[in-house]
Amino acid sequence: MPPDEIIDRDTARALAAISSELNRQIGLLVHRSGQIEALVVGDFNRIIIPALPGSGHGSRLRGLRCIHTVLTSSGLNEEDIMDLACLRLDMISALSVREGLPELLYTAHLIPQHDQEQDRDWAELEPVHPANQSLSCITLIEALEEEFARSRPLKEVDSGKDRAILVSVSTSPRHEAEESMAELAELARSAGVIVLEQVIQRRRQMHPRFILGRGKLVEIMLMSVRLGANLLLFDQELSPSQTRSVTDHTDLRVIDRTQLILDIFASRATSREGKLQIEMAQLKYLLPKLTTRDDALSRLTGGIGTRGPGETRLEVDKRRINDRIARLGKELENVGRQRYHRRQRRRKRDVPVISLVGYTNAGKSTLLNTLTGSGILAEDMLFATLDPTSRRLRFPEDMEVIITDTVGFIRNLPAELLKAFASTLEELHEADLLLHVIDRSNPAWRQQAEVVETLLTDLELDNIPCLRVLNKVDLLDEKEKERTLMDEDEGIGICANDSESLLPLLTRAQAILRGQPAAKQFYLGKER
């Protein structure tokens, strides 16, 4: 077809005649050059566009336009706009058919800037007869590409970092969803992801297929085209079918909170044990998400002289993953035995053990560095350090202990991750005292403390003395800081960067370890 026309009159006449004869909608996918890439036959009411290849132009639009016939009504419908947005089509057109002949061509395209008057991110052209087209199709598409490029330069889009839209679909109160979304944004920052926009939708119940409503999905896709996003990051854990449905309809990469946390752990783990634990957690997460699609429909290991039809590709992949998980389990058992022997040698020397626990980014590594003069990586970032670290610490009154830093906790911590880190968390059972480090400057510090204490109870650590340490009091206003430092019922206020502020903490910890009756003992925040 001529590149200047959406569809030429001869093709429109032939398409209308075939559609009327079959009593079905017929669609064409046309390249910008005018080459017809595919013909789609639908039913009386709709067509289903198949999986499409990526854009060959290095641009935001795909380089394809869709023209389909309509037999019962005139104009574009909601599904057309969804296809336009989710598949990043150059244009989508509906050709109305009457008595076997083409009538009017209705066309819509995406726009770089949100239309405030119409409250939409797409524009509709005036309906025309295919023989009376005056607008150059290719000129309009190229102009749109230039506008997209000006609104967000391609060099920024192609900088090598993922550009994500964060999505939260929640049935809980909005303030809880906002707190969780703020934490997801911090996780994305820790993973090196550029956050372009945040979308929160509250629903009575989750959509079983898309998790969010179809209208909101279209809105997000229009936003992704305008902003140049290539990733959708969901705050909720998606089922395999939901991930597949959203991916198929949006043509964007889709990950959830669990996968993001696993990716962060995989990039930060440095020890052999940590790498083994993360690989096992990732494989267990991946196993149920393997799709059943087998494009070749082939059986791989059957043949002459063997029984049965053989294994499908899916079965082979599952078997290989299960075999790898079994090997990783054996390696982790060996590592766990080595860790156990180290703990036994430590016990023979009768050296007390203090373990630092707390929410991620509460300041545990910074506190360990200040107490022991170590150089452990400590950044204002979630999960900056993962591998457990132990150092010797001498108290003011000639008492020596081992102080251990552990991985930070977070709400909705993946269950597989907890299982994978079981051998590491066994260190906590050997502790004589837990220091629960809390970021007192965080507005949600009470909720974070509750998350940690719940996880510690689940790990059966509620019988070990636990002392709350309220960190980052230097970030509070003077009145709140003074109240926190004076009132020790909530915990001991400190600034992990300031060694002088740590003396009350050391004094209390030493008293608890020596079992002095004057020392208050706390078990997960409760005085005994």
C-alpha positions as semicolon CSV with decimal commas, in nm:
position;residue;x (nm);y (nm);z (nm)
1;M;0,000;0,000;0,000
2;P;0,118;0,362;-0,047
3;P;0,294;0,483;0,273
4;D;0,103;0,813;0,258
5;E;-0,236;0,648;0,298
6;I;-0,368;0,463;0,602
7;I;-0,531;0,220;0,359
8;D;-0,580;0,269;-0,015
9;R;-0,924;0,250;-0,173
10;D;-0,865;-0,081;-0,357
11;T;-0,744;-0,261;-0,045
12;A;-1,032;-0,111;0,155
13;R;-1,285;-0,234;-0,102
14;A;-1,135;-0,583;-0,106
15;L;-1,118;-0,597;0,275
16;A;-1,483;-0,487;0,306
17;A;-1,600;-0,745;0,051
18;I;-1,417;-1,034;0,221
19;S;-1,534;-0,927;0,566
20;S;-1,896;-0,902;0,449
21;E;-1,885;-1,239;0,275
22;L;-1,733;-1,417;0,577
23;N;-1,945;-1,217;0,822
24;R;-1,629;-1,172;1,031
25;Q;-1,402;-0,884;1,116
26;I;-1,082;-0,879;0,911
27;G;-0,768;-0,693;1,019
28;L;-0,443;-0,587;0,854
29;L;-0,113;-0,508;1,022
30;V;0,073;-0,265;0,796
31;H;0,436;-0,154;0,820
32;R;0,525;0,213;0,781
33;S;0,668;0,130;0,441
34;G;0,324;0,012;0,326
35;Q;0,412;-0,358;0,341
36;I;0,130;-0,574;0,479
37;E;0,287;-0,776;0,762
38;A;-0,012;-0,988;0,866
39;L;-0,379;-1,055;0,800
40;V;-0,595;-1,137;1,102
41;V;-0,934;-1,308;1,079
42;G;-1,159;-1,256;1,379
43;D;-1,521;-1,331;1,459
44;F;-1,829;-1,113;1,410
45;N;-1,748;-0,878;1,699
46;R;-1,370;-0,859;1,731
47;I;-1,023;-0,954;1,614
48;I;-0,736;-1,073;1,833
49;I;-0,397;-0,932;1,738
50;P;-0,123;-1,198;1,766
51;A;0,213;-1,153;1,941
52;L;0,410;-0,886;1,758
53;P;0,785;-0,840;1,709
54;G;0,959;-0,543;1,871
55;S;0,996;-0,210;1,700
56;G;1,268;-0,195;1,438
57;H;1,302;0,181;1,453
58;G;1,460;0,227;1,798
59;S;1,160;0,444;1,886
60;R;0,868;0,428;2,124
61;L;0,610;0,332;1,861
62;R;0,621;-0,013;1,707
63;G;0,624;0,085;1,339
64;L;0,297;-0,098;1,261
65;R;-0,058;0,023;1,220
66;C;-0,372;-0,186;1,242
67;I;-0,680;-0,149;1,020
68;H;-0,980;-0,374;1,084
69;T;-1,336;-0,388;0,964
70;V;-1,644;-0,341;1,184
71;L;-1,980;-0,489;1,087
72;T;-2,220;-0,384;1,363
73;S;-2,119;-0,032;1,463
74;S;-1,915;0,264;1,355
75;G;-1,605;0,397;1,520
76;L;-1,340;0,273;1,760
77;N;-1,419;0,096;2,086
78;E;-1,240;0,050;2,419
79;E;-1,057;-0,262;2,300
80;D;-0,916;-0,069;2,005
81;I;-0,772;0,196;2,236
82;M;-0,633;-0,077;2,463
83;D;-0,457;-0,241;2,166
84;L;-0,326;0,098;2,052
85;A;-0,177;0,172;2,393
86;C;-0,060;-0,173;2,501
87;L;0,096;-0,270;2,168
88;R;0,237;0,079;2,096
89;L;0,085;0,082;1,748
90;D;0,147;0,379;1,519
91;M;-0,228;0,400;1,456
92;I;-0,540;0,192;1,484
93;S;-0,828;0,228;1,237
94;A;-1,177;0,084;1,217
95;L;-1,329;0,058;0,868
96;S;-1,708;0,046;0,882
97;V;-1,870;-0,182;0,624
98;R;-2,219;-0,142;0,479
99;E;-2,363;-0,382;0,221
100;G;-2,020;-0,516;0,135
101;L;-1,866;-0,175;0,066
102;P;-1,633;0,045;0,277
103;E;-1,807;0,338;0,442
104;L;-1,593;0,547;0,680
105;L;-1,244;0,509;0,828
106;Y;-1,209;0,594;1,199
107;T;-0,850;0,643;1,318
108;A;-0,677;0,713;1,651
109;H;-0,311;0,761;1,748
110;L;-0,112;0,826;2,064
111;I;0,004;1,175;2,159
112;P;0,315;1,278;2,358
113;Q;0,135;1,516;2,596
114;H;-0,175;1,439;2,800
115;D;-0,486;1,611;2,662
116;Q;-0,627;1,792;2,964
117;E;-0,959;1,884;2,799
118;Q;-1,038;1,530;2,683
119;D;-0,848;1,371;2,976
120;R;-0,674;1,119;2,753
121;D;-0,337;1,038;2,596
122;W;-0,463;0,971;2,245
123;A;-0,628;1,169;1,968
124;E;-0,889;1,071;1,709
125;L;-0,887;1,189;1,348
126;E;-1,198;1,300;1,162
127;P;-1,372;1,002;0,998
128;V;-1,316;0,993;0,623
129;H;-1,398;0,769;0,329
130;P;-1,088;0,572;0,221
131;A;-1,104;0,743;-0,118
132;N;-1,098;1,093;0,035
133;Q;-0,786;1,078;0,255
134;S;-0,594;1,405;0,251
135;L;-0,362;1,360;0,551
136;S;-0,024;1,194;0,487
137;C;-0,003;0,891;0,715
138;I;0,378;0,862;0,719
139;T;0,423;1,237;0,773
140;L;0,191;1,227;1,077
141;I;0,371;0,928;1,230
142;E;0,716;1,082;1,182
143;A;0,593;1,408;1,338
144;L;0,461;1,215;1,639
145;E;0,797;1,039;1,680
146;E;0,976;1,374;1,677
147;E;0,740;1,508;1,944
148;F;0,797;1,201;2,161
149;A;1,173;1,246;2,121
150;R;1,155;1,615;2,215
151;S;0,940;1,552;2,523
152;R;1,187;1,291;2,653
153;P;1,519;1,268;2,465
154;L;1,617;0,924;2,340
155;K;1,965;0,950;2,495
156;E;1,798;0,964;2,836
157;V;1,564;0,678;2,750
158;D;1,847;0,460;2,622
159;S;2,088;0,532;2,908
160;G;2,112;0,160;2,994
161;K;1,900;0,172;3,310
162;D;1,552;0,031;3,345
163;R;1,281;0,297;3,354
164;A;0,987;0,179;3,560
165;I;0,632;0,272;3,646
166;L;0,551;0,150;3,997
167;V;0,204;-0,002;4,037
168;S;0,022;-0,086;4,358
169;V;-0,320;-0,254;4,363
170;S;-0,442;-0,256;4,718
171;T;-0,751;-0,352;4,915
172;S;-0,609;-0,192;5,232
173;P;-0,641;0,174;5,342
174;R;-0,470;0,423;5,114
175;H;-0,212;0,537;5,371
176;E;-0,086;0,179;5,402
177;A;-0,062;0,150;5,025
178;E;0,132;0,478;5,011
179;E;0,379;0,360;5,277
180;S;0,435;0,034;5,091
181;M;0,475;0,225;4,763
182;A;0,739;0,454;4,918
183;E;0,928;0,144;5,027
184;L;0,898;-0,006;4,677
185;A;1,046;0,315;4,534
186;E;1,343;0,278;4,770
187;L;1,386;-0,084;4,663
188;A;1,384;0,028;4,300
189;R;1,649;0,289;4,377
190;S;1,861;0,022;4,545
191;A;1,833;-0,188;4,228
192;G;1,941;0,103;4,007
193;V;1,596;0,145;3,847
194;I;1,477;0,491;3,741
195;V;1,127;0,552;3,880
196;L;0,921;0,755;3,632
197;E;0,577;0,743;3,792
198;Q;0,383;0,579;4,075
199;V;0,026;0,453;4,035
200;I;-0,195;0,335;4,323
201;Q;-0,533;0,175;4,260
202;R;-0,762;0,070;4,542
203;R;-1,007;-0,209;4,463
204;R;-1,254;-0,419;4,657
205;Q;-1,086;-0,727;4,517
206;M;-0,796;-0,801;4,286
207;H;-0,869;-0,861;3,918
208;P;-0,805;-1,236;3,871
209;R;-0,636;-1,187;3,533
210;F;-0,469;-0,845;3,530
211;I;-0,466;-0,773;3,909
212;L;-0,578;-0,416;3,821
213;G;-0,871;-0,295;3,611
214;R;-0,851;-0,292;3,231
215;G;-0,910;0,083;3,220
216;K;-0,624;0,147;3,463
217;L;-0,402;-0,086;3,260
218;V;-0,471;0,120;2,946
219;E;-0,395;0,439;3,140
220;I;-0,063;0,295;3,259
221;M;0,033;0,185;2,909
222;L;-0,044;0,528;2,764
223;M;0,171;0,672;3,041
224;S;0,455;0,430;2,959
225;V;0,460;0,541;2,595
226;R;0,460;0,907;2,693
227;L;0,737;0,864;2,952
228;G;0,945;0,606;2,768
229;A;0,909;0,332;3,033
230;N;1,021;-0,024;2,966
231;L;0,930;-0,189;3,297
232;L;0,619;-0,233;3,513
233;L;0,702;-0,297;3,878
234;F;0,414;-0,426;4,092
235;D;0,409;-0,388;4,469
236;Q;0,207;-0,709;4,506
237;E;0,326;-1,060;4,429
238;L;0,183;-1,170;4,095
239;S;0,069;-1,521;4,013
240;P;0,225;-1,683;3,704
241;S;-0,097;-1,635;3,504
242;Q;-0,124;-1,267;3,605
243;T;0,236;-1,202;3,503
244;R;0,177;-1,371;3,169
245;S;-0,151;-1,184;3,105
246;V;-0,007;-0,841;3,182
247;T;0,308;-0,914;2,979
248;D;0,108;-1,034;2,679
249;H;-0,118;-0,729;2,684
250;T;0,139;-0,461;2,757
251;D;0,449;-0,575;2,569
252;L;0,654;-0,449;2,867
253;R;0,870;-0,640;3,111
254;V;0,675;-0,710;3,428
255;I;0,823;-0,796;3,768
256;D;0,681;-0,795;4,118
257;R;0,814;-0,696;4,459
258;T;0,946;-1,045;4,535
259;Q;1,149;-1,067;4,215
260;L;1,288;-0,718;4,274
261;I;1,410;-0,815;4,623
262;L;1,565;-1,133;4,486
263;D;1,742;-0,934;4,213
264;I;1,881;-0,692;4,473
265;F;2,005;-0,980;4,686
266;A;2,165;-1,146;4,383
267;S;2,357;-0,829;4,297
268;R;2,476;-0,769;4,656
269;A;2,573;-1,117;4,775
270;T;2,953;-1,156;4,784
271;S;3,021;-1,469;4,990
272;R;2,989;-1,820;4,848
273;E;2,715;-1,902;5,096
274;G;2,519;-1,589;5,009
275;K;2,537;-1,663;4,637
276;L;2,419;-2,020;4,693
277;Q;2,129;-1,903;4,907
278;I;2,016;-1,644;4,654
279;E;2,041;-1,884;4,359
280;M;1,826;-2,137;4,545
281;A;1,565;-1,872;4,630
282;Q;1,555;-1,753;4,269
283;L;1,513;-2,104;4,133
284;K;1,231;-2,181;4,378
285;Y;1,063;-1,855;4,276
286;L;1,106;-1,936;3,906
287;L;0,986;-2,297;3,917
288;P;0,608;-2,237;3,939
289;K;0,632;-1,951;3,689
290;L;0,758;-2,164;3,400
291;T;0,505;-2,134;3,121
292;T;0,346;-2,427;2,945
293;R;0,394;-2,277;2,599
294;D;0,608;-2,497;2,374
295;D;0,621;-2,333;2,032
296;A;0,769;-2,642;1,862
297;L;0,521;-2,877;2,034
298;S;0,807;-3,128;2,033
299;R;0,908;-3,406;2,265
300;L;1,279;-3,400;2,326
301;T;1,394;-3,730;2,473
302;G;1,158;-3,987;2,318
303;G;1,243;-4,188;2,010
304;I;1,287;-4,532;1,855
305;G;1,370;-4,795;2,113
306;T;1,243;-4,591;2,409
307;R;0,916;-4,605;2,597
308;G;0,661;-4,330;2,584
309;P;0,656;-4,006;2,389
310;G;0,945;-3,846;2,577
311;E;0,967;-3,519;2,769
312;T;0,844;-3,177;2,666
313;R;1,071;-2,878;2,694
314;L;0,877;-2,763;3,003
315;E;0,932;-3,096;3,178
316;V;1,305;-3,088;3,100
317;D;1,336;-2,734;3,237
318;K;1,152;-2,828;3,557
319;R;1,367;-3,137;3,607
320;R;1,687;-2,942;3,559
321;I;1,576;-2,676;3,807
322;N;1,481;-2,939;4,066
323;D;1,818;-3,112;4,017
324;R;1,999;-2,781;4,064
325;I;1,796;-2,701;4,378
326;A;1,889;-3,043;4,521
327;R;2,262;-2,981;4,453
328;L;2,244;-2,634;4,607
329;G;2,074;-2,782;4,913
330;K;2,362;-3,025;4,966
331;E;2,622;-2,750;4,926
332;L;2,436;-2,531;5,176
333;E;2,425;-2,822;5,421
334;N;2,805;-2,846;5,402
335;V;2,837;-2,472;5,456
336;G;2,594;-2,495;5,747
337;R;2,805;-2,767;5,912
338;Q;3,115;-2,549;5,881
339;R;2,927;-2,259;6,037
340;Y;2,809;-2,489;6,317
341;H;3,168;-2,596;6,397
342;R;3,275;-2,231;6,410
343;R;2,997;-2,158;6,657
344;Q;3,100;-2,456;6,870
345;R;3,460;-2,330;6,888
346;R;3,331;-1,989;6,985
347;R;3,116;-2,144;7,259
348;K;3,417;-2,330;7,402
349;R;3,587;-1,997;7,456
350;D;3,276;-1,881;7,645
351;V;3,251;-1,551;7,455
352;P;2,902;-1,390;7,465
353;V;2,738;-1,318;7,129
354;I;2,536;-1,008;7,042
355;S;2,337;-1,008;6,716
356;L;2,217;-0,694;6,542
357;V;1,869;-0,732;6,393
358;G;1,629;-0,483;6,245
359;Y;1,453;-0,344;5,943
360;T;1,665;-0,289;5,635
361;N;1,845;0,048;5,627
362;A;1,794;0,099;6,001
363;G;2,169;0,149;6,054
364;K;2,294;-0,193;6,171
365;S;2,614;-0,190;5,962
366;T;2,688;0,170;6,060
367;L;2,650;0,079;6,428
368;L;2,882;-0,221;6,387
369;N;3,142;-0,001;6,213
370;T;3,130;0,260;6,490
371;L;3,151;0,003;6,771
372;T;3,435;-0,201;6,624
373;G;3,615;0,039;6,390
374;S;3,534;-0,181;6,090
375;G;3,496;-0,074;5,729
376;I;3,184;-0,269;5,634
377;L;2,985;-0,118;5,347
378;A;2,714;0,105;5,495
379;E;2,496;0,316;5,266
380;D;2,162;0,493;5,286
381;M;2,007;0,220;5,075
382;L;1,788;-0,085;5,132
383;F;1,982;-0,411;5,159
384;A;2,320;-0,241;5,112
385;T;2,485;-0,536;5,293
386;L;2,366;-0,896;5,294
387;D;2,643;-1,127;5,409
388;P;2,664;-1,170;5,789
389;T;2,970;-1,016;5,952
390;S;3,115;-1,085;6,299
391;R;3,361;-0,866;6,490
392;R;3,506;-0,864;6,841
393;L;3,397;-0,585;7,073
394;R;3,544;-0,489;7,412
395;F;3,304;-0,332;7,661
396;P;3,414;-0,043;7,889
397;E;3,439;-0,271;8,194
398;D;3,686;-0,525;8,053
399;M;3,438;-0,762;7,889
400;E;3,478;-0,905;7,538
401;V;3,192;-1,014;7,311
402;I;3,130;-1,116;6,951
403;I;2,892;-0,879;6,771
404;T;2,727;-1,003;6,451
405;D;2,548;-0,809;6,178
406;T;2,267;-0,995;5,997
407;V;2,058;-0,936;5,687
408;G;1,786;-0,674;5,730
409;F;1,417;-0,759;5,734
410;I;1,140;-0,598;5,534
411;R;0,764;-0,630;5,521
412;N;0,634;-0,905;5,292
413;L;0,979;-1,066;5,290
414;P;0,961;-1,356;5,041
415;A;0,909;-1,686;5,220
416;E;1,159;-1,862;4,993
417;L;1,419;-1,604;5,087
418;L;1,369;-1,674;5,457
419;K;1,406;-2,047;5,390
420;A;1,718;-1,993;5,181
421;F;1,876;-1,785;5,458
422;A;1,785;-2,039;5,726
423;S;2,148;-2,137;5,788
424;T;2,248;-1,772;5,823
425;L;1,959;-1,695;6,057
426;E;2,060;-1,991;6,275
427;E;2,332;-1,759;6,405
428;L;2,058;-1,566;6,584
429;H;1,966;-1,873;6,794
430;E;2,321;-1,871;6,936
431;A;2,296;-1,508;7,045
432;D;2,293;-1,412;7,412
433;L;2,140;-1,072;7,331
434;L;1,957;-0,926;7,031
435;L;1,996;-0,555;6,958
436;H;1,690;-0,451;6,762
437;V;1,805;-0,145;6,566
438;I;1,517;0,086;6,470
439;D;1,523;0,389;6,242
440;R;1,356;0,634;6,481
441;S;1,349;0,909;6,215
442;N;1,119;0,706;5,990
443;P;0,752;0,806;6,038
444;A;0,655;0,438;6,016
445;W;0,914;0,320;6,272
446;R;0,656;0,153;6,495
447;Q;0,518;-0,050;6,204
448;Q;0,870;-0,146;6,097
449;A;0,956;-0,255;6,451
450;E;0,641;-0,465;6,461
451;V;0,735;-0,635;6,132
452;V;1,077;-0,731;6,272
453;E;0,939;-0,855;6,602
454;T;0,677;-1,065;6,422
455;L;0,947;-1,225;6,205
456;L;1,165;-1,292;6,510
457;T;0,870;-1,462;6,680
458;D;0,811;-1,672;6,368
459;L;1,179;-1,773;6,384
460;E;1,127;-1,879;6,751
461;L;1,368;-1,617;6,884
462;D;1,128;-1,463;7,135
463;N;1,306;-1,636;7,427
464;I;1,630;-1,437;7,375
465;P;1,668;-1,101;7,552
466;C;1,607;-0,822;7,300
467;L;1,705;-0,459;7,353
468;R;1,551;-0,190;7,135
469;V;1,799;0,062;6,992
470;L;1,639;0,379;6,853
471;N;1,885;0,498;6,590
472;K;1,908;0,827;6,394
473;V;1,781;1,046;6,679
474;D;2,001;1,324;6,537
475;L;1,748;1,358;6,254
476;L;1,463;1,437;6,495
477;D;1,367;1,787;6,605
478;E;1,514;1,898;6,937
479;K;1,200;1,837;7,142
480;E;1,144;1,485;7,006
481;K;1,515;1,405;7,034
482;E;1,527;1,506;7,401
483;R;1,215;1,303;7,481
484;T;1,357;0,994;7,306
485;L;1,691;1,017;7,487
486;M;1,531;1,070;7,829
487;D;1,257;0,807;7,806
488;E;1,407;0,456;7,780
489;D;1,077;0,269;7,793
490;E;1,063;0,256;7,410
491;G;1,434;0,185;7,379
492;I;1,776;0,350;7,403
493;G;1,822;0,649;7,172
494;I;2,152;0,668;6,982
495;C;2,316;0,808;6,672
496;A;2,511;0,521;6,511
497;N;2,763;0,766;6,363
498;D;2,839;0,925;6,702
499;S;3,045;0,698;6,930
500;E;2,978;0,920;7,233
501;S;2,604;0,848;7,212
502;L;2,665;0,472;7,241
503;L;2,783;0,459;7,604
504;P;2,431;0,411;7,755
505;L;2,370;0,131;7,505
506;L;2,695;-0,047;7,595
507;T;2,625;-0,008;7,967
508;R;2,276;-0,157;7,937
509;A;2,392;-0,442;7,710
510;Q;2,675;-0,533;7,946
511;A;2,438;-0,536;8,244
512;I;2,199;-0,771;8,062
513;L;2,480;-1,008;7,959
514;R;2,604;-1,023;8,318
515;G;2,252;-1,088;8,443
516;Q;2,251;-0,798;8,683
517;P;1,910;-0,772;8,853
518;A;1,908;-0,392;8,820
519;A;1,910;-0,424;8,442
520;K;1,573;-0,429;8,272
521;Q;1,544;-0,722;8,034
522;F;1,324;-0,704;7,731
523;Y;1,195;-0,987;7,516
524;L;1,088;-0,851;7,178
525;G;1,010;-0,514;7,327
526;K;0,829;-0,642;7,638
527;E;0,987;-0,579;7,976
528;R;1,036;-0,878;8,206
